[in-house]
Amino acid sequence: MFESLQERLQEAFKRLRGKGKLTESDVTEALREVRLALLEADVNFKVVKSFIARVKERAVGQEVLETLNPAQMVIKIVYEELVTLMGGANVGLTMADRPPTIIMLCGLQGAGKTTHAAKLALRLKKEGKKPLLVAADVYRPAAIKQLQVLGEQVGVPVYAEGDQVSPVDIAQRAFDYAAQERRDVIIVDTAGRLTIDEELMEELRQIKERLKPHDTLLVIDAMIGQDAVTTAEHFHGKLGIDGVILTKLDGDTRGGAALSVREVTGRPIKFVGVGEKLDALEPFHPDRMASRILG
Ligand code: GDP
């Protein structure tokens, strides 16, 4: 991921570094390259526009151009603005003051919801919590079975009632069950569709209304590029999300979604999925990601 973005940025900065003293037009020229590199990496165009404007505003002033090493300053500004663009600091899960904490996962089919429900459960279990997985995807054939298999692999119980019951009722009873069994985190795997559809949104809204999750997390596939941002915008508008899990960052993605989601939705990427294995889940750190991008 980010290889070609990294290469192009390094190229742009190399030219700046070679110059010693910089003029405003040198900076403008370099930022034009940065802009193209970001667009090519599938960063949302509105995000690119405002990002470049922010960097430019800080980078062309006399105090930057007249420093001893202006190129280094410009790169530093790009780095800082990248960190800010991705949300500044890592944002963890919102935990309930009084357990159980309720986490609701939503997203399009194939994004990695079920896998990430299990990954989160494993992570929480390792932190000493007692999670409960809830199978509320009653539409996709085998979704319940898939969650049960994954639950077994990570050693976390799965609450299921089959596929003939309304997901809202399942979610409600899972909550009662969790209280009774003293499980302290409930992770609800909801249904997805291939595309965004009003009926699904209505169902998710009802589950959300009933459960009042502490964290409603949207699972999105980084491989779908610009569509990841559209999906995020849509789910946030219709349902209201608290954060994002960006999956498949281990794949051949140009990485644009990682840079766009926060700015477009105002919601942080909390975790990234970096593989099919159940421990392939990492907290998202904007500063580390920015360092990686700048190489
Ligand atoms: P759901 O329909 O949203 O529940 O998606 P699934 O959890 O069934 O995942 C769809 C496919 O993506 C499965 O084959 C997963 O193994 C795969 N997958 C999920 N997360 C990742 C990830 O972070 N990296 C990779 N490479 N594959 C993933």
Residues whose N, C-alpha, C, O or C-beta is under 5 A from the ligand:
A	BS01	GDP	L108 Q109 G110 A111 G112 K113 T114 T115 H116 T247 K248 L249 D250 G273 V274 G275 E276 A280
